[in-house]
Amino acid sequence: MLETVKNAFKIKDIRNKLIFTLIMLVVVRLGCELPVPGVDRSYFANWFAQQTGDAFNFMDAFTGGSFLRMSVFALNITPYITSSIIMQLLTIAIPKLEEMQREGEDGRKKIASITRYVTVGLALMESSAMAIGFGRQGLLDDFNALNVIMVITALTAGSAFIMWIGERITENGVGNGISIVLTINIISRIPEDLRSLWKQFVTPQFEAHKYGAGTIAIAIIAAVIIVTVILTVILNGAERRIPVQYAKKVQGRKMVGGQSSHIPLKVNTGGVIPIIFASSLMQLPSVISSFFGSSKVTWWQKFMYFLNSGNWFKAGAWQYTWGALIYVVLVVFFAYFYTSITFNPMEVAENMKKSGGFIPGTRPGKPTQDYLNKVLNYIVFIGAVGLIIVAIIPIIFNGLFGASVSFGGTSLIIIVGVILETMKQIESQMLVRNYKGFLN
């Protein structure tokens, strides 16, 4: 990987793209430190520390801490991610959007334009809810119409600006702009999390002159992180290749075709989407109730204890771990659901039949569709189990030992996936520029 980056800097075009990407990421991190005017940042930090649930920890990790600091990038790219997911779902439900998607580049541009408007609309709604809901509880220095409008404007503009930066990185940088912004936000939290783990588990042992216990604590932390990263890399790269054979055709006096190929089906077909969907759905009740601020312990709050992953696997409170089963069921459900809307076995089977392709041992048409469905159901289940293992490991250590970190399974899947995809794009660009061709 380091060798790839080193060689990339030797090519002027790619070097300019890398430098442009780095400059844009610096702008993103500076914006995450720029405070929103009229906001009492200390009050919001204190409020955040008093929350027993983990509903806002998920969002704060995705925004690189800017949500906690209430900067102009507090919403960051979360409205864009939400709008992209909404548009993917609507593309399946609305025939007009499905036609746009099939139009090629022009259709994708139209959908991207609609996604931008949806992003601004979502940012406007979220910023309004934050400015009014939290503003009444003391978030604003002076709760009046002018301050509310100023906060709404700042947060909405910040979200739109960071969306623009992501698109510029995609066009003028190394690609995957939105994903790279999200990754750098998550990575920015890792040093702080490692520092907190060190203070929690290693420093007390060294201060008590228990150097052996301190060394064991370091080894356990490193082993958990390394094993989780390795599992994430394996899960991200695993795929099932279905062989496809194309029949020979007669063109003139020659026989053409007959080549072999394969259909690559990724084991983790849904990526990190199933975990994001499941986590968001389980955190929604906590987010809604936090705006009302009721101090009474009701049946609703007891139910939310089950949904809060911070209460799972805790000694003396094992009854709340039943919420983990709900989480597992949701991840499996969304893994199948998202795969069903992104991969259509019937369409693949029809295209293979039209082009004269077939799977060895399987007849074209309906039998091919059934075979693809059978294989897909099998590997989707394996991918969902892998996602659950990667996501649940940090939660188990958090419950048993109180090791709370923001770079959990979801974050690691995003980081590993984006880094590997970005390196592939850089390598492909280098290959194109270094390929001399037969003329040379």
N, C-alpha and C positions, 0 to 999 in steps of 0.2 A: 504494500500500500504506500509506504514512504517512497519507494523507488518510483512508483507511478506519479506521485506528486512532484518528485524531483525532476523527472523527465518532462512533465507537463510544463514546468516553468522554463524549459529550454525552448519551447515553441511560443512565439510572440503572441499569436492569436489567443491561444489557451491561457497564456500568462495574463493577458489583459482581462480575460473573463474571470480568472481567479481573483485578481486584484479588485475588480469591480464588485465581485461578490463579497469580498472581505470588507470593502468600504461600506457597502449597504448594511452588512451585519453590525458594523460599528455604529452606524446611525440607529439601527434598531435598539442596541443596548443603551445608547445615550438617551433615546426616547423613553426607555423603561425607567430611567432615573428622573425624568422631568416631571415635577409635581403638577397636579391639576390645581388651578387657582381656586381659592375659596374653600378648600377642603382641610379639615383637621386630621392630618395623617396619623397623629398619635392616637386619636380616638379610634380610628379604624383598625390600627394594629392591636389595640387592647381588646376591641370587640372580637377580632379574629382569634386572639389567643383564648378567649372565653368559650369559643364554640366547641362543643363536645363531639360533633360529627365531623366527617371528613369530606363533606360535600364541596366546600370551597378549596380544600387542599388540592383537589384534582385540577381545578381551574387555575389555581395559583401556580402549579407546576407547569402547566401549558403556557402560561404567560410570562414565565421566567421571573416570577416574584413581583412583577409590575402591578398585579392585582392587589397584593398585600400592601405595596407602597402607594397605591392609588395614583399612579402616574398617568400621563396622557395616553399611554399604551395599555391601560388596565384591562381593556377588553381584548387587546391584541388581535390574533387571527381566529379566535374562537367563533365569532359570527360568520367568518368566511367558511370555516370547516362545517359549521351547522348548515349553512346555505348550500354548500356543495352536496352534503348528504341529502338534504331535502330535494334538490334538483335531480339527483340520481334516482330517488324514489319516484318523483313525479314523472320522470322520463318513461318509467314503466307503466304508470297509471294514465298518462295523458298522451293520446295518439299523436297530437301535433308536435309535442316535444320529441317523441320517438322518431318522427319523420325528420325533424331537424338534425338529430344525432346521426341519421343515415345519409344526410346530405354531404358528409365529408367535412372539409376544413371550414367551409362557410357555415354549415350547421353548428359546428363546435364553437365558432366565434359568436353566433347568436346566443347559444346556451351560456357561454361565458359572460356575455353582456347582461343577460337576465340574472345570472348568479351574482354579479356585482351589485345590481339594484336590490336583490334580496338581502345581500350582506349589509348594505347601508340601512335597510329597513330594520333588520334584526338588531344592528348596533344601536339604532335610534330607540327601539323598544327597550333593550337591555339597559342602556344608559339612563333612560327616563325612569325605569323601575329602581335603579340604584340611587339616582339623585333624589327621587321623591321618597322611596321607602326608607333608605338609610339616612337621608337628609333630615327627616323628622325625628330620628333617634339621636341626632347629634353629629352626623358625619360632616355637615356643612357648618362653617363658622357662623354664618348668619342665614337661617332658612328663609329665603324670600325668592320671589319669582326670578329676579335677575341672576342670583347665584345658581338656581336650578337650571336655568337656560344656559348659563356659562359652562356648567359641568356637563350637561347633555351635549353641547356643541363640541367641547374638548374631547370627550370620550368617543363620540361618533366620528369626528375628524381623525382622531388617532387610529381608530380601527380601519377607516378608509385609506389612510396614508400607508399603514403597514401592509394592507392588501396591495396597494400600488407598488410598494417596494418588492413584495414577493413576485409580482408579475414582471417587474423589471429584471429581477435576478433570473427568471425563467427565460426571458428574451435575450438579455445581454450578458448574463452570467453563465454558470455551469448547468443551469436547469433546475427543475424541482424547487422553485423559489419558495413557495408556501411551506413545503416540507422542510426546507433548510432553515427557514425562520423558526419553525416550531422546534426543530432539533436544537438549534443554538439556545433557545429559551430553556429547554430542559437541561442541556449541558451546563448552563450557567448556574444551576442550582446544585450540581453535584459537589463542588468543593465545600459548600456550606453544609451539605448533608454529611459528607465524610468527616468534617470537623466536629459536627455534633455527635456522630458515632464514636469518634476518638475520645471526646470529653466524657461520654456516657459509659463506655466500657473499658477503655485503655487507661486514661488518666487516673481514675481512682485506684487501679491496681498498682501503677507505678508509684503513686504517692504513698501507698501502703507498703512499698518495697516488695511487692509481689510480682517480680519481673517475669517469672514463669507464667503466671496467670495472665499477665498483660500480653505476653508474646502469643499465648494460645488465643486470646481474644482477637489479636490482629490476624492470626492465621485463619480463624473462623470467618471473620468479616471478609477477608480476601477470597476465601474459598467459596463463600456464598455468592459473592459478586461474579467471580470467574465462572462458576458453574452455571449461573443464570445467563450470563452473556453467551457461553458456549451453546446452551440449549436454545437460546434465541437465534443464534447464527444457523444452527442446524434446522430449526423450524422454518426460518425464513428462506433457506435455500433448497429445502427438500421438495421434490416433485415426482410425480408418476408419469412416465412417458409411455403413451399408448402407440404402438407401431401402426403405421398406415401404409398400405401398398397401393400404388396407382397402376391401373391396367394399361397395357400397351395399345396404341392406336395406329392405324394405317393412314399415313399422309403421303399421297402420291405413290411412290414405289418403296417408301421407307417405313419402318416401324419406329415410332417415337413413344416416349413416355416409359412407364414401367419402373420409375424410380421409387425408392422407399423413403418414408419420412416418419414423423411421429407427432402426436399431440401432447404438448407438455401441460400437465395439470398440477398446479402447485398444491402441496399439502395444506398450506395455510392460505387457502383461496381468498378468504375474507380479510386477510391482513390483521390490522389492529381494530378494525371497525366493530367486530362483535363485542370486544371488551369495552370500547368507548360507548356503544349503545347500551350495554348492560349496566355499566357504571353510571351513566347519565340517568337511566331510568330509575335506578335504586337511590340516587342522590336527589332526585326531583322533589320528593316529599320534604326532605330536610331543607332544601333551598326555599321552598314555598313557606314552610313554617317559620323560617328565620326572619322573614319580613314582618311577621306578626308579633314575635318576641314574647310569647306567653311563658310565664315562669311555672305554671302548674304542670304537674306530671299527670298526663292523661293517657288513655289507652292508645291515642295516636302517637304520643312520644315514646311509649313503650314499644310500639310497633316499629318506630324508626330506629330504636336501639338494635333491632335485628338487621336492619338494612345498612347500618353503619359498620364498615369493615374494620374500623378501629376497635370494635367490641368483640371481634371474633378471636377464638383460640386463646382467650384470657383465662388464667387459672382462677377458679372460684366463680366464674360467670360463663360456664360452658353452654348454658341454654341459649345464649345469643349467637353461638356458632351455627345454629340452624339457618341463619341468614346466608351463610356461605353456600348452602344447598340451592337457595333461590338464585344466587349469583351464578352458580355452575349451570343451572337449567337455562338461565337467560343467555349465557355465553353460547351454549350449544344451539339454542333456538335461533339466535341471530347469526350464527355461523352458517346454518342451513338457509336461513332467510336471505342473507346477503348474497350467498352463492347462487341461489335460485334466480336472482334478478340480474346477475352479472354474467352467468354462463347458461346458455340455452342448448341442452343436448339435442333437441329436435332440430334446431337450426344448423348445428354442426353436422348432424347426420345427413340432412338434406344437401348441404353444400358439398359434403364428401361424395354423395351419390351423383350429383350433377357433374363433378369433376372427374368421375371415374375412380374414386378412391374407396377403399374398403379396409376394414380391420381383419387381418388374417384369422380365419376360423369363425367369423361373424358375417352374416349376410347384410347387405346394404339396406337402408331404410329403417323400419321399426325395430328390428333386432339390434341394429347398431345403436339406436337411441336407448333401448333398454340396457344394453351393455354399458354405455356411457353413464347412465343414471346409476347403475349398480356400483361402478367404480367410483363415481363422484360421491355417492353417499358414504362409501367406505373411507375415502381419504379425507372428506370433510369432518367426519367424526374423529379421525386421528388428529387432524389439525386443531380441532376444538379442544381435545384433551391436552395437546401440547400447549395451546394458549392458556388453558386453565392452570397447568403446572407452573408455567413461567409467571403467571399473574399471582398465583396463590403463595408462592415461596416467600416473597417479602411480607405478605400479610400474616403468614404463620410466625415469622420471626418478630414482627411487630407485636403480635398478640402475646407470644410467650416471653419475649425479652424486652418489649417496649422500644424496639429499634425502628423508629418511624423515619422514613426517608421518602423523598419525592420521586427518586428514580426507581420506581417499582417496575413490575413486569410490563405494563403498558408503555412506560417511557422507554424502557430498554428495547422493546420491539420496534418502536418508532426510530430510535437512534440507530440501531443496527441496520434496519431496512433502508433508511435514507442514506446512510454512509455507503452501504454496498451499492445502492442504485446510482449514487453520484459518482462513485469510482468507476462503475461500468460506463457511464456516459463519458467521463473524461478519457477512459481507455479507448472507447469507440471513436472519439474525435481525434485522438492521437493516431489511431490506426488508419483513419481516412487520410490524414495529412502525411503520414509516413509511407503510405502505399505508393510505390513508383509506377506500377502498371507495366504492360508489355512494351509500351513505346520507349521506355528508358532501358 
